[in-house]
Amino acid sequence: MQMQRFVMAITMAFLFLAGNQSQAQGPTLSAANRYYDNLAYSKAIPYYLRALKKDSTLQEAIFKVADCYRLTNNMREAEKYYAKVVASPNAQPIHKYHYSRVLLSAGKYEEAGKWLSATEVTGGYTNIPNSSADYAALFTDSADYTVKGINVNSSNADFAAVAHKEGIVFASSRKKSGAIARKHSWTNQPFLNVYYSKWNGSEYEKPSTFTKSTNSKFNDGPVSFSADGKQMWFTRNQKAKRSARKKKQSVKLKIFSATSTGSGWSTAKAFSYNSDEFSVSHPSISADGNKLYFISDMPGGLGGMDIYVCQRQDTGWSTPKNLGPTINTGSNELFPCIMSDGTLYFSSEGWNGLGGLDIFVCPDPAAARPILMNAGYPVNTRNDDFALHFNTATNKGFISSNRAAGGVNDDNYSLDRTGVTIRGVVVRKEDGVVLKNAKVVLDNGLEYVTGADGRFQFRGELKKNYTAKASAPWRYDASKSFTTNEVHPGLPFVLIELDLRLYKAFIQVVDSLTMQPLPGAIIRDAASGQQLGVTDADGIFPHTLTPGKAEQLAVEHKGFATRQIEIMASPEDMTDDIKLVAHMIRTDEYYLDWTKTVYFDLNKHAIRSDASLTLDEVVALLKEKRHFKIAITAGCDSRASDTYNDALSRNRSGSVRKYLVSKGVKANQIKKVKWTGEKSLVNNCSDETPCSEEMHQQNRRSDIVVVEIK
């Protein structure tokens, strides 16, 4: 990949298994390996090809020439040789990964998707899925941008343009007029220098070297400026020390800074975390100057080049912090650019995209669950795309790419935003897991239903305010307001978090005979027997439901048969709480001490019409329950003499017995018949106490009680 040839001097580890190959290295292969080990890939290629002409099965040459073609960006030849590499039993996962990336660069997404899956490249919940079918989604906002080459580009590499004063500053490997042609052995092209080109109103003027502070004998650039333009940070590598060259160690990239003096720039100052053991490069300073983002292959990273951040402190810069696996992968993340609102742009080989390096956007890298998105076409293509800088006030910016000549050289491009695609994701608030089939409604009436990745998107208008409302089963609705005024490429991205709504099943337990509620009924989990609770005074128990879970509940109450209730909480269709009624059937136990009462007129023992209705209930029970036995007790109010009342109460109990038997109750079901006269008053209406007729009526009664069940 073109920019790697100029700004990445990484020690390359070659995973090659020799197997049973016994052929000794000849002089041609030895020469190729020397160039390869010294990162002179362009010079190594013809030697590997000569070796393969002599022996087309030479595994080491096949593996390494595939790497050489990839690293010098000849993807057509790289594809041909990686196809042979992955067919070898010596192929490692990294080779399959490289093959998948080469296929992506060729636009062979279906085949690339298979190899991506084989390499187990994975991302977080907000990243582009690994399915090749999802690549089409990256082209949906192609009408939002106009991308054009800038007239400062040369036949060599030109990239990482950033606005500065009245023009742009960028890195280039163009040959300096009159200068000694120093070339990089990786690509056999000149080293990088930093150039400036002024905008004259219609085009950029002829570039000139920017400043001595940024231009040395070897690679310099790219550059990042502070918000006020008075400080710059840039990448540089220098000639390796003699001891390092003897050990064939690669030259490490380092970060330097310089300050504007008014008429020029101060001498470059080395970054405190530069090292001869690993590279640090591609600096980007935050708008407030307090955070410095950069890339490094320092120990402890995820693999390749990772993005780090340092915080400015009174004593210097804090220890570099790796941005972690929601940003970094086991491959290379490059060219971080932190915008004024905290949005982070960078390019990556590790996250899935259109091919080569793709530009990704993270609205808030410091968030607990950072959102990461591919910026999509035409910001990205199947070639290398990187170094995005953008001015939201003008909707203009720059990107770098090698798309023009099929990936041969990097060029600077202007990026004009002409429209906006609104993207978003609906997630569970408690853990950030995406919600499929969530409904999203925009305030202009447009609707969308999220797919398996929880994503939605709309075509919108620039410089407009919107509100999106999301709803999903088992979730409370939530709305998010946002604007399309002064937003970066790939944004706005709308994160809508839906809080969990737990529906309930309100179970009312009632007597199936009387339909009266049964307080104190016990509710259990039928499978485990665990008691979940008891019904309240209204016979109701609220049970919390679990989406999609079928539950068996057992309802218990003394005197009633245990009732089983099955509840299935639909995972999709719940819109309100459930109301259930558990009808409890009485058991024999229920009727112990079961009582019915009938009343009599003054000085009478005849069965009244209202009493006959009550006694008919007793008859029905005793006919159904022939093993039940009852006791009959009768009494009187306190008026009249004791002797009279004893006789009257005896007649009353006899009348009840006679009625029951006449209706079909067995005589042996009546175990006991008693009469109490005025000795069992239910209130204080004795001879000496004046009482109303209603109070005396309470004592002119007969009680029928179930006393035995056998």
Residue pairs with C-beta under 8 A, 6 or more apart in sequence:
1 70
1 71
1 73
1 349
1 356
1 357
1 384
1 402
1 407
2 73
2 157
2 159
2 384
2 402
2 407
2 408
2 409
2 410
3 157
3 159
3 334
3 335
3 357
3 384
3 386
3 387
3 400
3 410
4 71
4 332
5 71
5 72
5 73
5 157
5 184
5 186
5 187
5 189
6 157
6 171
6 173
6 184
6 186
6 187
6 189
6 191
6 192
6 219
7 171
7 192
7 219
7 221
7 222
7 235
7 253
7 281
7 282
8 253
8 279
8 281
8 305
8 332
8 334
9 39
9 186
9 219
9 237
9 250
9 251
9 252
9 253
9 279
10 250
10 279
10 297
10 304
10 305
11 249
11 250
12 39
12 67
12 71
12 250
14 36
14 63
14 64
14 67
15 92
15 94
15 95
16 59
16 60
16 63
16 64
16 90
17 90
17 92
18 59
18 60
18 90
19 59
19 89
19 90
21 58
21 59
21 60
23 55
23 58
25 33
26 51
26 54
28 47
28 50
28 51
28 54
29 47
29 48
29 51
29 58
29 60
29 61
31 47
32 44
32 47
32 48
32 50
32 51
32 61
32 64
33 44
33 60
33 64
35 41
35 43
35 44
35 47
35 185
36 44
36 64
36 67
36 68
37 248
38 185
38 248
39 185
39 186
39 250
40 185
40 186
41 67
41 68
41 71
41 72
41 186
41 187
42 68
42 72
42 185
42 186
42 187
42 188
43 185
43 188
44 64
44 65
44 68
45 65
45 68
45 69
45 72
48 61
48 64
48 65
48 68
49 65
51 58
51 61
52 58
52 61
52 62
52 65
55 61
59 88
59 90
62 81
62 84
62 85
62 88
63 85
63 88
63 90
63 95
65 81
66 78
66 81
66 82
66 84
66 85
66 95
66 98
67 98
69 75
69 77
69 78
69 81
70 78
70 82
70 98
70 101
70 102
71 186
72 186
72 187
73 384
73 402
73 407
73 408
75 102
75 105
75 106
75 407
76 106
78 98
78 102
79 99
79 102
79 103
79 106
82 95
82 98
82 99
82 102
83 99
85 91
85 95
85 99
86 95
86 96
86 99
86 115
93 118
93 119
93 120
94 119
96 115
96 118
96 119
97 115
97 116
97 119
97 121
97 331
99 115
100 112
100 113
100 115
100 116
100 118
100 119
100 121
101 112
101 349
101 355
101 356
103 109
103 111
103 112
103 115
103 355
104 112
104 353
104 354
104 355
104 356
104 382
105 355
105 356
105 382
105 383
105 407
106 355
106 382
107 355
107 382
109 132
109 135
110 132
112 132
112 355
113 130
113 131
113 132
113 133
113 135
114 132
116 130
116 352
117 130
121 130
121 329
121 330
121 350
121 352
122 130
123 130
123 329
123 351
123 352
123 372
124 325
124 326
124 369
124 370
124 372
125 369
125 427
125 432
125 433
125 434
125 454
126 326
126 369
126 370
126 371
126 372
126 373
126 425
126 434
127 351
127 352
127 372
127 373
128 134
128 137
128 138
128 351
128 352
128 353
128 373
128 374
129 352
129 453
130 352
134 352
134 453
135 354
137 376
138 353
138 354
138 374
138 376
138 377
138 380
139 376
139 377
140 376
140 421
140 457
141 376
141 377
141 419
141 420
141 421
142 376
142 377
142 378
143 418
143 419
144 417
144 418
144 419
144 420
144 421
145 378
145 379
145 415
145 416
145 417
145 418
145 419
145 489
146 414
146 415
146 416
146 418
147 378
147 379
147 399
147 413
147 414
147 415
147 416
148 413
148 414
148 416
149 404
149 411
149 412
149 413
149 414
150 161
150 168
150 204
150 398
150 411
150 412
150 413
150 414
151 203
151 204
152 158
152 161
152 168
152 170
152 195
152 197
152 204
152 207
152 412
153 411
153 412
154 172
154 174
155 174
155 409
156 172
156 173
156 174
156 175
156 189
156 190
156 409
157 171
157 172
157 173
157 189
157 192
157 409
157 410
158 170
158 171
158 172
158 173
158 174
158 400
158 409
158 410
158 411
158 412
159 170
159 171
159 172
159 222
159 386
159 387
159 400
159 410
159 411
159 412
160 170
160 171
160 221
160 222
160 223
160 335
160 386
160 387
160 400
160 412
161 168
161 169
161 170
161 387
161 389
161 398
161 400
161 412
162 168
162 169
162 170
162 222
162 223
162 224
162 225
162 389
162 398
163 389
163 391
163 398
164 196
164 225
164 229
165 229
166 198
166 199
167 196
167 197
167 198
167 199
167 204
167 205
168 196
168 197
168 199
168 204
168 398
168 412
169 194
169 195
169 196
169 210
169 223
169 225
170 194
170 195
170 197
170 207
170 221
170 222
170 412
171 192
171 193
171 194
171 195
171 220
171 221
171 222
171 223
172 192
172 193
172 194
172 195
172 207
172 221
173 184
173 189
173 190
173 191
173 192
173 193
174 190
174 193
174 195
174 207
175 181
175 190
176 190
176 193
176 209
181 190
182 190
182 191
182 217
182 218
183 189
183 190
183 191
184 190
184 191
184 219
191 217
191 218
191 219
191 220
192 219
192 220
192 221
193 209
193 214
193 215
193 220
193 221
194 209
194 210
194 211
194 214
194 215
194 220
194 221
194 222
194 223
194 234
195 207
195 208
195 209
195 210
196 207
196 208
196 209
196 210
197 204
197 205
197 206
197 207
197 208
198 204
198 205
199 205
209 215
210 223
211 258
211 264
211 265
212 265
213 256
213 258
213 264
213 265
213 266
213 267
213 268
214 220
214 221
214 223
214 232
214 234
214 236
214 258
214 265
214 268
216 236
216 238
217 239
218 236
218 237
218 238
218 239
218 251
219 235
219 236
219 237
219 253
220 234
220 235
220 236
221 234
221 235
222 234
222 235
222 282
222 335
222 387
223 232
223 233
223 234
224 232
224 233
224 234
224 283
224 284
224 285
224 337
225 231
225 232
225 233
225 285
226 232
226 285
226 289
227 287
227 288
227 289
227 340
229 260
230 259
230 260
231 257
231 258
231 259
231 260
231 285
231 289
232 257
232 258
232 260
232 265
233 255
233 256
233 257
233 271
233 283
233 284
233 285
233 292
234 255
234 256
234 257
234 258
234 268
234 283
235 253
235 254
235 255
235 256
235 281
235 282
235 283
236 253
236 254
236 255
236 256
236 268
237 251
237 252
237 253
237 254
237 279
238 251
238 254
239 251
240 249
240 250
240 251
241 276
244 251
244 276
252 274
252 275
252 276
252 277
252 278
252 279
253 279
253 280
253 281
254 270
254 271
254 274
254 275
254 279
254 280
254 281
255 270
255 271
255 273
255 274
255 280
255 281
255 283
255 294
256 268
256 269
256 270
256 271
257 268
257 269
257 271
257 283
258 265
258 266
258 267
258 268
258 269
259 265
259 266
260 266
271 280
271 283
271 294
271 317
272 316
272 317
273 280
273 296
273 298
273 310
273 317
273 320
274 280
275 298
278 296
278 297
278 298
278 299
279 295
279 296
279 297
279 305
280 294
280 295
280 296
280 298
280 308
281 294
281 295
281 296
281 305
282 294
282 295
282 334
282 335
282 336
283 292
283 293
283 294
284 292
284 293
284 294
284 336
284 337
284 338
285 291
285 292
285 293
285 338
286 292
286 293
286 338
286 342
287 338
287 339
287 340
289 312
290 311
290 312
291 309
291 310
291 311
291 312
291 338
292 309
292 310
292 312
292 317
293 307
293 308
293 309
293 336
293 337
293 338
293 344
294 307
294 308
294 309
294 310
294 320
294 336
295 305
295 306
295 307
295 308
295 332
295 333
295 334
295 335
295 336
296 305
296 306
296 308
296 320
297 304
297 305
297 306
298 308
298 320
300 322
301 322
301 328
302 322
302 325
302 328
302 329
302 330
303 329
303 330
303 331
304 329
304 330
304 331
304 332
304 333
304 349
304 350
305 332
305 333
305 334
306 322
306 323
306 328
306 333
307 322
307 323
307 327
307 328
307 333
307 336
307 344
307 346
308 320
308 321
308 322
308 323
309 320
309 321
309 323
309 365
310 317
310 318
310 319
310 320
310 321
311 317
311 318
311 321
312 318
322 328
323 365
326 362
326 369
326 370
326 372
327 333
327 344
327 346
327 362
327 365
327 370
327 372
328 350
329 348
329 349
329 350
329 351
330 350
331 348
331 349
331 350
332 348
332 349
332 350
333 346
333 347
333 348
333 349
333 350
334 346
334 347
334 348
334 357
334 386
335 345
335 346
335 347
335 386
335 387
335 388
336 344
336 345
336 346
337 344
337 345
337 346
337 387
337 388
337 389
338 344
339 345
339 390
339 392
339 488
341 392
341 488
342 363
342 364
342 365
342 366
343 361
343 362
343 363
343 364
343 488
343 491
344 361
344 362
344 365
345 359
345 360
345 361
345 362
345 375
345 388
345 390
345 488
345 489
346 359
346 360
346 362
347 357
347 358
347 359
347 360
347 384
347 385
347 386
347 387
348 357
348 358
348 360
349 356
349 357
351 358
351 360
351 372
351 374
352 374
353 360
353 374
353 380
354 374
354 377
354 380
354 381
354 382
355 381
355 382
355 383
356 381
356 382
356 383
356 384
356 385
356 402
356 407
357 384
357 385
357 386
358 374
358 375
358 380
358 385
359 374
359 375
359 379
359 380
359 385
359 386
359 388
359 399
359 489
360 372
360 373
360 374
360 375
361 372
361 373
361 375
361 488
361 489
361 490
361 491
361 493
362 370
362 371
362 372
362 373
363 370
363 371
363 491
363 493
364 370
364 371
369 432
371 425
371 493
371 495
373 423
373 490
373 493
374 380
374 490
375 388
375 489
375 490
376 421
376 490
379 385
379 388
379 399
379 415
379 489
379 490
381 401
381 403
383 401
383 402
383 403
383 406
383 407
384 401
384 402
384 403
384 407
384 410
385 399
385 400
385 401
385 403
386 399
386 400
386 401
387 398
387 399
387 400
388 397
388 398
388 399
388 415
388 489
389 397
389 398
389 399
390 396
390 397
390 398
390 415
390 488
390 489
391 397
392 486
392 487
392 488
393 486
395 416
395 417
395 418
395 462
396 414
396 415
396 416
396 417
397 414
397 415
397 489
398 412
398 413
398 414
398 415
399 412
399 413
399 415
400 410
400 411
400 412
400 413
401 410
401 411
401 413
402 408
402 409
402 410
402 411
404 411
415 489
417 462
417 489
419 459
419 460
419 461
419 462
420 459
420 460
420 461
420 462
420 484
420 487
420 492
421 457
421 458
421 459
421 460
422 442
422 457
422 458
422 459
422 460
422 466
422 468
422 482
422 484
422 492
422 494
423 455
423 456
423 457
423 490
423 492
423 493
423 494
424 440
424 455
424 456
424 457
424 468
424 480
424 492
424 493
424 494
424 495
424 496
425 434
425 450
425 453
425 454
425 455
425 456
425 493
425 494
425 495
425 496
426 434
426 435
426 438
426 440
426 450
426 454
426 456
426 470
426 472
426 496
426 498
427 433
427 434
427 435
427 454
427 495
427 496
427 497
427 498
428 434
428 435
428 475
428 497
428 498
428 500
429 497
429 498
429 499
429 500
430 499
430 500
432 497
434 450
434 452
434 453
434 454
434 455
435 450
435 454
435 472
435 475
435 498
436 450
436 451
436 452
436 453
436 454
437 449
437 450
437 472
437 473
437 572
438 449
438 450
438 454
438 456
438 470
438 471
438 472
438 475
438 498
439 447
439 448
439 449
439 470
439 471
439 472
440 447
440 448
440 449
440 450
440 456
440 468
440 469
440 470
440 496
441 447
441 468
441 469
441 470
441 471
442 448
442 458
442 466
442 467
442 468
443 466
443 467
443 468
443 469
444 466
446 458
448 456
448 457
448 458
449 456
450 456
460 466
460 484
461 484
462 484
462 485
463 484
463 485
464 483
464 484
464 485
465 481
465 482
465 483
465 484
465 485
466 481
466 482
466 483
466 484
467 479
467 480
467 481
467 482
468 479
468 480
468 482
468 494
468 496
469 477
469 478
469 479
470 477
470 478
470 479
470 480
470 496
470 498
471 477
471 498
472 498
473 547
473 570
473 571
473 572
473 573
473 574
474 500
474 501
474 502
474 503
474 547
474 571
474 574
475 498
475 499
475 500
475 501
476 498
476 499
476 500
476 501
477 498
478 496
478 497
478 498
478 499
479 496
480 494
480 495
480 496
482 492
482 494
483 492
484 492
502 544
502 545
503 544
503 545
503 569
503 574
503 576
503 577
503 578
504 542
504 543
504 544
504 545
504 577
504 578
505 542
505 543
505 545
505 567
505 569
505 577
505 578
505 579
505 580
506 540
506 541
506 542
506 543
506 577
506 578
506 579
506 580
507 523
507 535
507 540
507 541
507 542
507 543
507 553
507 555
507 565
507 580
507 581
507 582
508 517
508 535
508 538
508 539
508 540
508 579
508 580
508 581
508 582
509 517
509 518
509 521
509 535
509 539
509 540
509 541
509 555
509 557
509 563
509 581
509 582
509 584
510 516
510 517
510 518
510 539
510 581
510 582
510 583
510 584
511 517
511 518
511 560
511 583
511 584
511 586
512 583
512 584
512 585
512 586
513 586
517 535
517 537
517 538
517 539
517 540
518 535
518 539
518 557
518 560
518 584
519 534
519 535
519 536
519 537
519 538
519 539
520 534
520 535
520 557
521 534
521 535
521 539
521 541
521 555
521 556
521 557
521 582
521 584
522 531
522 534
522 555
522 556
522 557
523 531
523 532
523 533
523 534
523 535
523 541
523 543
523 553
523 554
523 555
524 530
524 531
524 532
524 553
524 554
524 555
524 556
525 532
525 551
525 552
525 553
525 554
526 552
526 553
526 554
526 564
527 552
529 554
532 541
532 543
532 553
533 541
533 543
534 541
535 541
543 553
543 567
545 551
545 567
545 569
545 574
545 578
546 569
547 569
547 570
547 571
547 574
548 569
548 570
548 571
549 568
549 569
550 566
550 567
550 568
551 566
551 567
551 568
551 569
552 564
552 565
552 566
553 564
553 565
553 566
553 567
554 562
554 563
554 564
554 565
555 562
555 563
555 564
555 565
555 582
555 584
556 562
557 584
558 589
558 590
559 586
559 587
559 589
559 590
559 591
560 584
560 585
560 586
560 587
560 590
561 584
561 585
561 586
561 587
563 582
563 583
563 584
563 585
565 580
565 582
567 578
567 580
569 578
588 625
588 628
588 709
589 709
591 621
591 625
591 628
591 706
591 709
592 706
592 709
593 705
593 706
593 707
594 621
594 705
594 706
595 703
595 704
595 705
595 706
596 614
596 615
596 617
596 618
596 703
596 704
597 614
597 701
597 702
597 703
597 704
598 607
598 608
598 610
598 611
598 614
598 615
598 656
598 701
598 702
598 704
599 608
599 610
599 611
599 697
599 700
599 701
600 606
600 608
600 611
600 652
600 700
600 701
600 702
601 608
601 700
602 637
602 639
602 696
602 700
603 640
603 648
605 648
605 651
605 652
605 654
605 655
606 655
607 615
607 655
607 656
607 659
612 659
615 656
615 659
615 660
615 663
615 704
616 663
618 630
618 660
618 665
618 704
619 660
619 663
619 664
619 665
621 628
621 706
622 628
622 630
622 660
622 665
622 666
622 669
623 664
623 665
625 709
626 666
626 669
627 709
627 710
628 669
628 706
628 708
628 709
629 668
629 669
629 670
629 671
629 706
629 707
629 708
629 709
629 710
630 669
630 670
630 671
630 704
630 705
630 706
630 707
631 670
631 671
631 672
631 673
631 674
631 704
631 705
631 707
632 653
632 656
632 657
632 670
632 672
632 673
632 674
632 702
632 703
632 704
633 653
633 674
633 675
633 676
633 680
633 702
633 703
633 705
634 649
634 650
634 652
634 653
634 656
634 674
634 675
634 676
634 701
634 702
634 703
635 649
635 652
635 675
635 676
635 677
635 678
635 679
635 680
635 681
635 699
635 700
635 701
635 702
636 645
636 648
636 649
636 652
636 677
636 678
636 699
636 700
637 678
637 681
637 685
637 696
637 697
637 699
637 700
638 645
638 678
638 681
638 685
638 686
638 687
638 689
638 696
638 699
639 687
639 696
640 648
642 677
642 678
645 677
645 678
646 675
646 677
648 677
649 675
649 676
649 677
650 675
652 675
652 702
653 673
653 674
653 675
653 702
654 673
655 702
656 702
656 704
657 670
657 673
660 670
661 667
661 670
671 707
671 708
672 707
678 686
678 699
681 699
682 698
682 699
682 701
683 691
683 695
683 698
683 699
684 691
685 691
685 695
685 696
685 698
685 699
